[in-house]
Amino acid sequence: MQGRLARLSLDAIYSSPSLRTRTTAQIVRGDHLAPVQYDERIKEMNMGEWEGRTQSEINEKYPKQSFAFWNTPHTFTPVHGEHFEDVRTRVALFLEAIKHVSGNILIVTHAIVIETLLQMAKGNSLEQFWDPPFIHHSTMTYFELNEQLVYIGVVNND
């Protein structure tokens, strides 16, 4: 992945402020001159009571919420966390803020934020949130942002 990005000219780099994305953004930045700008609007979904728990712990303690999260995201109600719609709102605000930036923009963020971008680009409703492709770790997802957000494709999705 880093080799692909090294061949691109990057005009702007944005990253979630979490430690892992900050680290990744600095590594992937490589020799590019664009500074990394950290933006709270592209941080991962606040999972509330689920933070730091394993999937099996969540399934055991919050079975109804876990089912809703993966199967009916439009009905998901977090325990002291964010709704999917909250994430969509802040991602939309981020997109509005970067509309004026021209050229190639690298965004280093998290799976749910990328899934949110995918669903926005496709014009999907929240009920379709988990429609393919599923975003895995270290996936490069390409978008075009002009007057609208357009999904181009996914590379290196393992």
DSSP file (Angstrom, degrees, kcal/mol; ACC not computed):
  #  RESIDUE AA STRUCTURE BP1 BP2  ACC     N-H-->O    O-->H-N    N-H-->O    O-->H-N    TCO  KAPPA ALPHA  PHI   PSI    X-CA   Y-CA   Z-CA
    1    1 A M     >        0   0    0      0, 0.0     4,-2.0     0, 0.0     5,-0.2   0.000 360.0 360.0 360.0 -44.3    0.0    0.0    0.0
    2    2 A Q  H  >  +     0   0    0      1,-0.2     4,-2.0     2,-0.2     5,-0.1   0.867 360.0  56.3 -61.4 -35.2    2.7    2.5    0.9
    3    3 A G  H  > S+     0   0    0      2,-0.2     4,-1.1     1,-0.2    -1,-0.2   0.901 106.1  50.1 -62.0 -42.1    4.3    1.9   -2.5
    4    4 A R  H >> S+     0   0    0      1,-0.2     3,-0.5    -3,-0.2     4,-0.5   0.918 112.8  46.1 -61.2 -44.5    1.1    2.9   -4.3
    5    5 A L  H >< S+     0   0    0     -4,-2.0     3,-0.9     1,-0.2    -1,-0.2   0.821 103.3  63.1 -70.6 -30.5    0.8    6.0   -2.3
    6    6 A A  H 3< S+     0   0    0     -4,-2.0    -1,-0.2     1,-0.2    -2,-0.2   0.826 102.2  51.8 -63.0 -29.7    4.4    6.9   -2.8
    7    7 A R  H << S+     0   0    0     -4,-1.1    -1,-0.2    -3,-0.5     2,-0.2   0.623  98.6  81.4 -82.9 -13.1    3.7    7.2   -6.5
    8    8 A L  S << S-     0   0    0     -3,-0.9     2,-0.5    -4,-0.5    -3,-0.0  -0.606  80.7-125.2 -88.6 150.4    0.8    9.6   -6.0
    9    9 A S        -     0   0    0     -2,-0.2     2,-0.5    23,-0.1    95,-0.3  -0.854  27.1-154.5 -89.2 131.7    1.1   13.3   -5.4
   10   10 A L        -     0   0    0     -2,-0.5    24,-0.4     1,-0.1    23,-0.2  -0.933  19.2-179.7-111.5 124.1   -0.8   14.1   -2.2
   11   11 A D  S    S+     0   0    0     93,-2.8     2,-0.3    -2,-0.5    94,-0.2   0.672  73.4   9.5 -94.1 -20.5   -2.1   17.6   -1.8
   12   12 A A  E     -a  105   0A   0     92,-1.3    94,-2.6    22,-0.1     2,-0.4  -0.977  59.1-158.2-157.9 146.2   -3.6   17.1    1.6
   13   13 A I  E     -ab 106  36A   0     22,-0.9    24,-2.8    -2,-0.3     2,-0.4  -0.995  12.0-176.9-130.6 126.0   -3.6   14.4    4.3
   14   14 A Y  E     -ab 107  37A   0     92,-3.1    94,-2.7    -2,-0.4     2,-0.3  -0.938   5.5-178.9-121.0 145.4   -6.2   14.1    7.0
   15   15 A S  E     -ab 108  38A   0     22,-2.4    24,-2.7    -2,-0.4    94,-0.2  -0.992  33.3-109.0-142.4 148.7   -6.3   11.6    9.9
   16   16 A S        -     0   0    0     92,-2.2    24,-0.2    -2,-0.3     9,-0.1  -0.448  37.9-120.8 -62.7 150.2   -8.4   10.6   12.8
   17   17 A P  S    S+     0   0    0      0, 0.0    -1,-0.1     0, 0.0    23,-0.1   0.479  74.5 118.3 -78.8   0.3   -6.7   11.8   16.0
   18   18 A S  S  > S-     0   0    0      1,-0.1     4,-2.6     4,-0.1     5,-0.2  -0.311  76.4-115.6 -66.6 153.5   -6.5    8.2   17.4
   19   19 A L  H  > S+     0   0    0      1,-0.2     4,-2.6     2,-0.2     5,-0.2   0.895 112.3  50.7 -57.5 -44.9   -3.0    7.0   18.1
   20   20 A R  H  > S+     0   0    0      1,-0.2     4,-2.1     2,-0.2    -1,-0.2   0.881 114.1  43.1 -67.1 -36.5   -3.2    4.1   15.5
   21   21 A T  H  > S+     0   0    0      2,-0.2     4,-2.9     1,-0.2    -1,-0.2   0.867 112.4  53.5 -76.4 -34.4   -4.4    6.4   12.7
   22   22 A R  H  X S+     0   0    0     -4,-2.6     4,-2.0     2,-0.2    -2,-0.2   0.937 112.3  45.4 -60.0 -46.3   -1.9    9.1   13.6
   23   23 A T  H  X S+     0   0    0     -4,-2.6     4,-2.1    -5,-0.2    -2,-0.2   0.930 114.2  48.0 -63.3 -46.7    0.9    6.6   13.4
   24   24 A T  H  X S+     0   0    0     -4,-2.1     4,-3.1     1,-0.2     5,-0.3   0.914 109.7  53.1 -61.1 -43.7   -0.4    5.1   10.2
   25   25 A A  H  X S+     0   0    0     -4,-2.9     4,-2.0     1,-0.2    -1,-0.2   0.898 109.7  48.1 -60.7 -41.0   -0.8    8.6    8.6
   26   26 A Q  H  X S+     0   0    0     -4,-2.0     4,-1.0     2,-0.2    -1,-0.2   0.890 114.4  46.1 -67.8 -38.8    2.8    9.5    9.5
   27   27 A I  H >< S+     0   0    0     -4,-2.1     3,-0.6     1,-0.2    -2,-0.2   0.952 115.9  44.2 -66.8 -49.3    4.2    6.2    8.0
   28   28 A V  H 3< S+     0   0    0     -4,-3.1    -2,-0.2     1,-0.2    -1,-0.2   0.815 102.4  67.8 -67.9 -30.2    2.1    6.4    4.8
   29   29 A R  H >< S+     0   0    0     -4,-2.0     3,-2.6    -5,-0.3    -1,-0.2   0.885  73.4 156.4 -56.1 -39.4    2.9   10.1    4.4
   30   30 A G  T << S-     0   0    0     -4,-1.0    -1,-0.2    -3,-0.6    -2,-0.1  -0.237  71.5 -12.1  53.0-123.5    6.5    9.0    3.7
   31   31 A D  T 3  S+     0   0    0     -3,-0.2    -1,-0.3   -25,-0.0    -2,-0.1   0.369 100.2 124.6 -92.4   3.7    8.3   11.7    1.7
   32   32 A H    <   -     0   0    0     -3,-2.6   -21,-0.1    -4,-0.2   -23,-0.1  -0.366  56.1-144.7 -65.2 145.0    5.1   13.6    0.8
   33   33 A L        +     0   0    0    -23,-0.2    -1,-0.1     2,-0.1   -22,-0.1   0.696  65.7 107.5 -85.5 -20.1    5.3   17.3    1.8
   34   34 A A  S    S-     0   0    0    -24,-0.4   -22,-0.1    -5,-0.1     2,-0.1  -0.379  71.9-125.3 -62.1 130.0    1.7   17.7    2.8
   35   35 A P        -     0   0    0      0, 0.0   -22,-0.9     0, 0.0     2,-0.5  -0.412  22.9-109.8 -73.0 154.2    1.3   18.0    6.5
   36   36 A V  E     -b   13   0A   0    -24,-0.1     2,-0.5    -2,-0.1   -22,-0.2  -0.748  30.8-158.6 -84.7 126.6   -1.0   15.6    8.3
   37   37 A Q  E     -b   14   0A   0    -24,-2.8   -22,-2.4    -2,-0.5     2,-0.4  -0.930   8.5-142.7-108.0 127.2   -4.1   17.4    9.7
   38   38 A Y  E     -b   15   0A   0     -2,-0.5     2,-0.4   -24,-0.2   -22,-0.2  -0.740  18.5-173.1 -94.3 134.9   -6.0   15.7   12.5
   39   39 A D    >   -     0   0    0    -24,-2.7     3,-1.5    -2,-0.4    55,-0.0  -0.976  24.3-154.6-136.7 121.2   -9.7   15.9   12.5
   40   40 A E  G >  S+     0   0    0     -2,-0.4     3,-1.7     1,-0.3    -1,-0.1   0.751  91.1  72.3 -61.1 -26.5  -12.1   14.8   15.2
   41   41 A R  G 3  S+     0   0    0      1,-0.3    -1,-0.3    49,-0.1    53,-0.2   0.662  98.2  47.8 -69.5 -14.0  -14.9   14.4   12.6
   42   42 A I  G <  S+     0   0    0     -3,-1.5    68,-0.5   -27,-0.2    -1,-0.3   0.118  84.0 121.0-113.2  21.6  -13.3   11.3   11.2
   43   43 A K  S <  S-     0   0    0     -3,-1.7     3,-0.1     1,-0.1    67,-0.1  -0.358  74.2 -83.2 -74.7 165.2  -12.6    9.5   14.4
   44   44 A E        -     0   0    0      1,-0.1    -1,-0.1    -2,-0.1    -2,-0.0  -0.236  57.6 -80.9 -67.1 158.1  -14.1    6.0   15.0
   45   45 A M        -     0   0    0      1,-0.1     2,-0.7    -3,-0.1    -1,-0.1  -0.334  45.6-115.2 -57.4 134.4  -17.6    5.6   16.2
   46   46 A N        -     0   0    0      1,-0.2    36,-3.1    37,-0.1    -1,-0.1  -0.671  28.9-168.0 -75.1 113.7  -17.9    6.1   20.0
   47   47 A M    >   -     0   0    0     -2,-0.7     3,-2.3     1,-0.3    32,-0.3   0.385  13.8-163.1 -89.7   4.0  -19.0    2.6   21.1
   48   48 A G  G >  S+     0   0    0      1,-0.3     3,-1.7    32,-0.2    -1,-0.3  -0.258  73.6   9.2  57.8-126.4  -19.9    3.7   24.6
   49   49 A E  G 3  S+     0   0    0     30,-2.8    -1,-0.3     1,-0.3    31,-0.1   0.646 126.2  65.0 -62.4 -15.9  -20.1    0.7   27.0
   50   50 A W  G X  S+     0   0    0     -3,-2.3     3,-2.3    29,-0.3    -1,-0.3   0.676  71.9 119.2 -81.7 -17.1  -18.7   -1.6   24.3
   51   51 A E  T <  S+     0   0    0     -3,-1.7     3,-0.1     1,-0.3    -5,-0.0  -0.220  84.0   7.9 -54.2 131.4  -15.3    0.2   24.3
   52   52 A G  T 3  S+     0   0    0      1,-0.3    -1,-0.3     0, 0.0     2,-0.3   0.445 103.0 118.4  79.1   0.4  -12.5   -2.2   25.2
   53   53 A R    <   -     0   0    0     -3,-2.3    -1,-0.3     1,-0.1     2,-0.1  -0.685  64.2-117.5 -98.7 153.5  -14.7   -5.3   25.2
   54   54 A T     >  -     0   0    0     -2,-0.3     4,-2.3     1,-0.1     5,-0.2  -0.417  29.6-109.1 -79.4 162.9  -14.4   -8.3   22.9
   55   55 A Q  H  > S+     0   0    0      1,-0.2     4,-2.7     2,-0.2     5,-0.2   0.889 120.6  52.3 -60.4 -38.9  -17.1   -9.2   20.4
   56   56 A S  H  > S+     0   0    0      2,-0.2     4,-1.9     1,-0.2    -1,-0.2   0.881 108.7  50.2 -67.5 -36.2  -18.1  -12.3   22.5
   57   57 A E  H  > S+     0   0    0      2,-0.2     4,-2.7     1,-0.2     5,-0.3   0.915 112.5  47.6 -64.2 -42.4  -18.4  -10.1   25.7
   58   58 A I  H  X S+     0   0    0     -4,-2.3     4,-3.1     1,-0.2     8,-0.3   0.934 111.0  50.6 -63.4 -46.6  -20.6   -7.7   23.8
   59   59 A N  H  < S+     0   0    0     -4,-2.7    -1,-0.2     1,-0.2    -2,-0.2   0.872 115.0  44.3 -59.5 -37.5  -22.7  -10.5   22.4
   60   60 A E  H  < S+     0   0    0     -4,-1.9    -2,-0.2    -5,-0.2    -1,-0.2   0.922 122.9  33.1 -74.4 -45.2  -23.2  -12.0   25.9
   61   61 A K  H  < S+     0   0    0     -4,-2.7    -2,-0.2     1,-0.2    -3,-0.2   0.810 133.6  25.6 -84.3 -30.5  -23.9   -8.7   27.8
   62   62 A Y     X  +     0   0    0     -4,-3.1     4,-2.7    -5,-0.3     5,-0.2  -0.461  69.0 155.5-130.3  59.2  -25.7   -6.8   25.0
   63   63 A P  H  > S+     0   0    0      0, 0.0     4,-2.3     0, 0.0     5,-0.2   0.880  75.1  46.7 -60.8 -41.1  -27.3   -9.4   22.7
   64   64 A K  H  > S+     0   0    0      2,-0.2     4,-2.3     1,-0.2     5,-0.2   0.926 115.5  45.1 -68.1 -43.6  -30.1   -7.2   21.4
   65   65 A Q  H  > S+     0   0    0      2,-0.2     4,-2.8     1,-0.2    -1,-0.2   0.891 112.7  52.0 -66.1 -38.8  -27.9   -4.2   20.7
   66   66 A S  H  X S+     0   0    0     -4,-2.7     4,-1.8    -8,-0.3     5,-0.2   0.921 110.3  48.1 -63.6 -43.7  -25.2   -6.5   19.1
   67   67 A F  H  X>S+     0   0    0     -4,-2.3     4,-2.4    -5,-0.2     5,-0.6   0.939 113.6  47.3 -61.2 -46.1  -27.8   -8.0   16.8
   68   68 A A  H  X5S+     0   0    0     -4,-2.3     4,-1.3     3,-0.2     8,-0.3   0.905 107.3  57.0 -63.3 -41.6  -29.1   -4.6   15.9
   69   69 A F  H  <5S+     0   0    0     -4,-2.8    -1,-0.2     1,-0.2    -2,-0.2   0.918 119.7  29.2 -54.5 -46.9  -25.6   -3.2   15.3
   70   70 A W  H  <5S+     0   0    0     -4,-1.8    -1,-0.2    -5,-0.1    -2,-0.2   0.698 134.9  25.4 -90.2 -21.6  -24.8   -5.9   12.7
   71   71 A N  H  <5S+     0   0    0     -4,-2.4    -3,-0.2    -5,-0.2    -2,-0.2   0.750 132.8  20.5-117.5 -33.9  -28.3   -6.7   11.2
   72   72 A T    >X< +     0   0    0     -4,-1.3     3,-2.8    -5,-0.6     4,-0.5  -0.530  63.0 170.0-136.1  68.0  -30.6   -3.7   11.6
   73   73 A P  G >4 S+     0   0    0      0, 0.0     3,-0.8     0, 0.0    11,-0.4   0.750  74.6  66.1 -57.7 -25.0  -28.2   -0.7   12.1
   74   74 A H  G 34 S+     0   0    0      1,-0.2    53,-0.1    52,-0.1    -5,-0.1   0.691 106.3  43.1 -68.5 -17.0  -31.1    1.8   11.7
   75   75 A T  G <4 S+     0   0    0     -3,-2.8    -1,-0.2    -7,-0.3     2,-0.2   0.434  85.3 124.1-103.9  -2.6  -32.5    0.4   15.0
   76   76 A F    <<  -     0   0    0     -3,-0.8     8,-0.2    -4,-0.5   -11,-0.1  -0.402  37.7-173.5 -66.2 127.0  -29.2    0.2   16.9
   77   77 A T        -     0   0    0     -2,-0.2     6,-0.1     6,-0.1    -8,-0.1  -0.954  15.5-146.0-121.5 109.4  -29.3    2.2   20.2
   78   78 A P        -     0   0    0      0, 0.0     2,-0.9     0, 0.0   -30,-0.1  -0.304  16.5-118.5 -73.2 157.7  -25.8    2.4   21.8
   79   79 A V  S    S-     0   0    0    -32,-0.3   -30,-2.8     1,-0.2   -29,-0.3  -0.856  94.0 -26.5 -95.4 102.3  -25.3    2.4   25.5
   80   80 A H  S    S+     0   0    0     -2,-0.9   -32,-0.2   -32,-0.2    -1,-0.2   0.792 124.4  93.1  62.8  32.3  -23.6    5.7   26.2
   81   81 A G  S    S-     0   0    0    -34,-0.2     2,-0.3   -33,-0.1    -1,-0.2  -0.561  78.9 -65.7-133.2-161.4  -22.2    5.9   22.6
   82   82 A E        -     0   0    0    -36,-3.1     2,-0.2    -2,-0.2    -3,-0.1  -0.658  34.3-132.7 -96.1 148.7  -22.9    7.2   19.2
   83   83 A H     >  -     0   0    0     -2,-0.3     4,-1.5     1,-0.1     3,-0.5  -0.573  31.8-110.4 -84.2 159.5  -25.7    6.2   16.8
   84   84 A F  H  > S+     0   0    0    -11,-0.4     4,-2.4    -8,-0.2     5,-0.1   0.867 120.9  58.3 -58.0 -36.1  -24.8    5.5   13.1
   85   85 A E  H  > S+     0   0    0      1,-0.2     4,-2.2     2,-0.2    -1,-0.2   0.841 100.2  56.3 -65.4 -32.8  -26.6    8.7   12.2
   86   86 A D  H  > S+     0   0    0     -3,-0.5     4,-2.1     2,-0.2    -1,-0.2   0.919 108.5  47.2 -62.1 -43.7  -24.3   10.7   14.6
   87   87 A V  H  X S+     0   0    0     -4,-1.5     4,-2.5     1,-0.2     5,-0.2   0.924 110.4  52.4 -63.7 -44.6  -21.3    9.4   12.7
   88   88 A R  H  X S+     0   0    0     -4,-2.4     4,-2.3     1,-0.2    -1,-0.2   0.893 107.8  52.4 -59.1 -40.5  -22.9   10.2    9.3
   89   89 A T  H  X S+     0   0    0     -4,-2.2     4,-1.9     1,-0.2    -1,-0.2   0.932 112.2  43.3 -63.1 -46.9  -23.6   13.8   10.5
   90   90 A R  H  X S+     0   0    0     -4,-2.1     4,-1.9     2,-0.2    -1,-0.2   0.855 112.9  52.1 -71.8 -31.6  -20.0   14.4   11.5
   91   91 A V  H  X S+     0   0    0     -4,-2.5     4,-2.6     2,-0.2    -1,-0.2   0.895 108.6  51.8 -67.3 -38.9  -18.6   12.7    8.4
   92   92 A A  H  X S+     0   0    0     -4,-2.3     4,-2.2    -5,-0.2    -2,-0.2   0.894 108.9  50.8 -63.0 -39.4  -20.9   14.9    6.2
   93   93 A L  H  X S+     0   0    0     -4,-1.9     4,-1.8     2,-0.2    -1,-0.2   0.885 109.4  51.1 -64.4 -38.8  -19.5   18.0    8.1
   94   94 A F  H  X S+     0   0    0     -4,-1.9     4,-1.6     2,-0.2    -2,-0.2   0.939 109.7  49.5 -62.5 -47.7  -16.0   16.8    7.4
   95   95 A L  H  X S+     0   0    0     -4,-2.6     4,-0.7     1,-0.2    -2,-0.2   0.895 109.4  52.0 -59.9 -40.7  -16.7   16.4    3.7
   96   96 A E  H >< S+     0   0    0     -4,-2.2     3,-0.6     1,-0.2     4,-0.3   0.891 108.6  51.8 -61.7 -39.0  -18.2   19.9    3.5
   97   97 A A  H 3< S+     0   0    0     -4,-1.8     3,-0.3     1,-0.2    -1,-0.2   0.797 113.2  43.0 -70.3 -28.8  -15.1   21.3    5.1
   98   98 A I  H >< S+     0   0    0     -4,-1.6     3,-1.8    -3,-0.2    -1,-0.2   0.433  82.4 100.0 -98.7   2.0  -12.7   19.7    2.6
   99   99 A K  T << S+     0   0    0     -4,-0.7    -1,-0.2    -3,-0.6    -2,-0.1   0.810  79.9  56.6 -55.9 -31.6  -14.7   20.4   -0.5
  100  100 A H  T 3  S+     0   0    0     -3,-0.3     2,-0.4    -4,-0.3    -1,-0.3   0.653  85.0  97.9 -77.0 -15.2  -12.5   23.4   -1.3
  101  101 A V    <   -     0   0    0     -3,-1.8     2,-0.3    -4,-0.1     4,-0.1  -0.598  61.5-159.1 -78.0 127.8   -9.3   21.2   -1.3
  102  102 A S        +     0   0    0     -2,-0.4     2,-0.2   -91,-0.1    -2,-0.1  -0.700  46.8  27.2-105.6 161.2   -8.3   20.2   -4.8
  103  103 A G  S    S-     0   0    0     -2,-0.3     2,-0.5   -92,-0.1   -93,-0.1  -0.527 105.8 -15.8  93.9-160.9   -6.1   17.3   -5.9
  104  104 A N        -     0   0    0    -95,-0.3   -93,-2.8    -2,-0.2   -92,-1.3  -0.701  60.3-167.9 -87.4 127.4   -5.4   14.0   -4.2
  105  105 A I  E     -a   12   0A   0     -2,-0.5     2,-0.5   -94,-0.2   -92,-0.2  -0.960   8.7-153.1-117.7 129.5   -6.4   13.8   -0.6
  106  106 A L  E     -a   13   0A   0    -94,-2.6   -92,-3.1    -2,-0.5     2,-0.5  -0.893  10.8-170.0-100.2 128.4   -5.4   11.0    1.7
  107  107 A I  E     -a   14   0A   0     -2,-0.5     2,-0.7   -94,-0.2   -92,-0.2  -0.980   5.4-164.5-120.3 120.6   -7.8   10.2    4.6
  108  108 A V  E     +a   15   0A   0    -94,-2.7   -92,-2.2    -2,-0.5     2,-0.2  -0.913  37.9 125.2-106.2 112.8   -6.6    7.8    7.3
  109  109 A T        -     0   0    0     -2,-0.7     2,-0.2   -94,-0.2   -66,-0.1  -0.598  52.3 -69.1-148.0-156.6   -9.6    6.7    9.3
  110  110 A H     >  -     0   0    0    -68,-0.5     4,-2.4    -2,-0.2     3,-0.2  -0.648  40.5-104.0-116.0 163.9  -11.6    3.8   10.6
  111  111 A A  H  > S+     0   0    0      1,-0.2     4,-3.1    -2,-0.2     5,-0.2   0.879 116.9  49.1 -56.5 -45.8  -13.8    1.1    9.2
  112  112 A I  H  > S+     0   0    0      1,-0.2     4,-2.1     2,-0.2    -1,-0.2   0.872 111.5  50.3 -68.0 -34.3  -17.1    2.6   10.3
  113  113 A V  H  > S+     0   0    0     -3,-0.2     4,-2.4     2,-0.2    -1,-0.2   0.916 112.9  46.6 -66.3 -41.9  -16.2    6.0    8.9
  114  114 A I  H  X S+     0   0    0     -4,-2.4     4,-2.6     2,-0.2    -2,-0.2   0.916 111.5  50.8 -66.4 -42.2  -15.2    4.4    5.6
  115  115 A E  H  X S+     0   0    0     -4,-3.1     4,-2.6     2,-0.2    -1,-0.2   0.893 109.2  52.7 -60.2 -38.6  -18.4    2.4    5.5
  116  116 A T  H  X S+     0   0    0     -4,-2.1     4,-2.3    -5,-0.2    -2,-0.2   0.932 109.0  48.6 -62.1 -46.1  -20.3    5.7    6.2
  117  117 A L  H  X S+     0   0    0     -4,-2.4     4,-2.7     1,-0.2    -2,-0.2   0.909 110.9  51.9 -59.1 -42.9  -18.5    7.3    3.2
  118  118 A L  H  X S+     0   0    0     -4,-2.6     4,-2.3     1,-0.2     6,-0.2   0.935 111.1  45.9 -59.1 -47.7  -19.4    4.3    1.1
  119  119 A Q  H  X>S+     0   0    0     -4,-2.6     5,-2.2     1,-0.2     4,-0.8   0.871 112.9  50.3 -67.4 -35.7  -23.1    4.4    2.0
  120  120 A M  H ><5S+     0   0    0     -4,-2.3     3,-0.5     3,-0.2    -1,-0.2   0.925 111.5  48.6 -65.0 -44.3  -23.2    8.2    1.4
  121  121 A A  H 3<5S+     0   0    0     -4,-2.7    -2,-0.2     1,-0.2    -1,-0.2   0.872 114.5  45.3 -64.3 -37.2  -21.6    7.8   -2.0
  122  122 A K  H 3<5S-     0   0    0     -4,-2.3    -1,-0.2    -5,-0.2    -2,-0.2   0.605 109.1-123.7 -81.4 -11.7  -24.0    5.1   -3.0
  123  123 A G  T <<5 +     0   0    0     -4,-0.8    -3,-0.2    -3,-0.5    -4,-0.1   0.752  55.5 160.7  73.6  23.5  -27.0    7.0   -1.7
  124  124 A N      < -     0   0    0     -5,-2.2    -1,-0.2    -6,-0.2     2,-0.1  -0.394  38.1-120.7 -79.2 154.8  -27.9    4.1    0.6
  125  125 A S    >   -     0   0    0     -2,-0.1     3,-1.5     1,-0.1    -1,-0.1  -0.383  33.9 -99.7 -83.4 169.7  -30.1    4.3    3.6
  126  126 A L  G >  S+     0   0    0      1,-0.3     3,-1.7     2,-0.2     4,-0.2   0.799 121.0  67.2 -61.8 -29.5  -28.9    3.4    7.1
  127  127 A E  G 3  S+     0   0    0      1,-0.3     3,-0.3   -54,-0.1    -1,-0.3   0.777 101.4  49.4 -61.0 -25.0  -30.7    0.0    6.7
  128  128 A Q  G X  S+     0   0    0     -3,-1.5     3,-2.2     1,-0.2    -1,-0.3   0.186  75.1 119.8 -98.3  15.3  -28.1   -0.8    4.0
  129  129 A F  T <  S+     0   0    0     -3,-1.7    -1,-0.2     1,-0.3    -2,-0.1   0.841  75.8  43.9 -53.8 -41.7  -25.1    0.2    6.1
  130  130 A W  T 3  S+     0   0    0     -3,-0.3    -1,-0.3    -4,-0.2    -2,-0.1   0.277  81.2 131.1 -92.6  12.2  -23.4   -3.2    6.0
  131  131 A D    <   -     0   0    0     -3,-2.2    -3,-0.0     1,-0.1   -12,-0.0  -0.333  63.2 -46.2 -59.2 147.3  -23.9   -3.9    2.3
  132  132 A P  S    S+     0   0    0      0, 0.0    -1,-0.1     0, 0.0     2,-0.1  -0.153 106.7  61.3 -58.9 155.0  -20.7   -5.0    0.5
  133  133 A P  S    S-     0   0    0      0, 0.0     2,-0.4     0, 0.0   -15,-0.1   0.491  70.1-153.2 -83.3 149.7  -17.9   -4.3    0.3
  134  134 A F        -     0   0    0     -2,-0.1     2,-0.6    23,-0.1    -4,-0.1  -0.740  18.9-126.7 -84.6 132.7  -17.0   -4.8    3.9
  135  135 A I        -     0   0    0     -2,-0.4     2,-0.2   -24,-0.1   -20,-0.1  -0.710  29.3-172.2 -87.8 121.5  -14.0   -2.7    4.9
  136  136 A H    >   -     0   0    0     -2,-0.6     3,-0.8     1,-0.2    -1,-0.0  -0.513  38.6 -70.1-101.2 173.3  -11.2   -4.6    6.5
  137  137 A H  T 3  S+     0   0    0      1,-0.2    21,-0.4    -2,-0.2    -1,-0.2  -0.319 116.8  17.7 -61.1 147.1   -8.0   -3.3    8.2
  138  138 A S  T 3  S+     0   0    0      1,-0.2     2,-0.4    19,-0.1    -1,-0.2   0.838  87.7 152.5  59.6  39.3   -5.5   -1.7    5.8
  139  139 A T    <   -     0   0    0     -3,-0.8     2,-0.6    18,-0.1    -1,-0.2  -0.812  38.7-144.8 -99.2 137.8   -7.9   -1.2    3.0
  140  140 A M  E     -C  155   0B   0     15,-2.3    15,-3.0    -2,-0.4     2,-0.5  -0.915  19.4-173.6-100.5 122.5   -7.5    1.5    0.4
  141  141 A T  E     -C  154   0B   0     -2,-0.6     2,-0.4    13,-0.2    13,-0.2  -0.966  11.0-147.3-118.4 130.5  -10.8    2.9   -0.7
  142  142 A Y  E     +C  153   0B   0     11,-3.1    10,-2.8    -2,-0.5    11,-1.4  -0.832  21.1 168.6-105.5 134.5  -11.0    5.4   -3.5
  143  143 A F  E     -C  151   0B   0     -2,-0.4     2,-0.4     8,-0.2     8,-0.2  -0.917  24.7-142.6-132.6 159.5  -13.6    8.2   -3.8
  144  144 A E  E     -C  150   0B   0      6,-2.5     6,-3.1    -2,-0.3     2,-0.6  -0.995  14.1-162.9-120.9 133.8  -14.0   11.2   -6.0
  145  145 A L  E     +C  149   0B   0     -2,-0.4     4,-0.2     4,-0.2     2,-0.1  -0.933  36.0 124.3-121.8 108.6  -15.4   14.4   -4.4
  146  146 A N  S    S-     0   0    0      2,-2.2     3,-0.1    -2,-0.6    -1,-0.0   0.151  94.0 -28.1-120.8-115.9  -16.7   17.1   -6.7
  147  147 A E  S    S+     0   0    0     -2,-0.1     2,-0.3     1,-0.1    -2,-0.1   0.724 140.8  20.9 -74.7 -20.9  -20.3   18.3   -6.2
  148  148 A Q  S    S-     0   0    0     -4,-0.0    -2,-2.2     2,-0.0     2,-0.5  -0.922  89.6-101.6-139.5 165.8  -21.0   14.9   -4.9
  149  149 A L  E     -C  145   0B   0     -2,-0.3     2,-0.4    -4,-0.2    -4,-0.2  -0.798  37.9-168.1 -90.5 126.6  -19.2   12.0   -3.3
  150  150 A V  E     -C  144   0B   0     -6,-3.1    -6,-2.5    -2,-0.5     2,-0.4  -0.971  16.7-134.9-121.6 129.5  -18.6    9.2   -5.8
  151  151 A Y  E     +C  143   0B   0     -2,-0.4    -8,-0.2    -8,-0.2     3,-0.1  -0.689  24.5 174.7 -81.4 127.4  -17.3    5.7   -4.8
  152  152 A I  E     -     0   0B   0    -10,-2.8     2,-0.3    -2,-0.4    -9,-0.2   0.852  47.5 -76.7-100.0 -50.4  -14.6    4.4   -7.2
  153  153 A G  E     -C  142   0B   0    -11,-1.4   -11,-3.1     2,-0.0     2,-0.4  -0.970  33.0 -93.5 168.3 178.5  -13.5    1.1   -5.6
  154  154 A V  E     -C  141   0B   0     -2,-0.3     2,-0.4   -13,-0.2   -13,-0.2  -0.956  28.3-170.4-122.8 138.6  -11.5   -0.8   -3.0
  155  155 A V  E     +C  140   0B   0    -15,-3.0   -15,-2.3    -2,-0.4     3,-0.1  -0.971  67.7  14.8-127.2 144.7   -8.0   -2.1   -3.3
  156  156 A N  S    S+     0   0    0     -2,-0.4     2,-1.0     1,-0.2    -1,-0.2   0.892  72.8 164.4  65.5  41.3   -6.1   -4.5   -1.0
  157  157 A N              0   0    0     -3,-0.2    -1,-0.2     1,-0.2   -18,-0.1  -0.788 360.0 360.0 -93.7  98.9   -9.2   -5.7    0.9
  158  158 A D              0   0    0     -2,-1.0    -1,-0.2   -21,-0.4   -20,-0.1   0.450 360.0 360.0-104.1 360.0   -8.2   -8.8    2.7
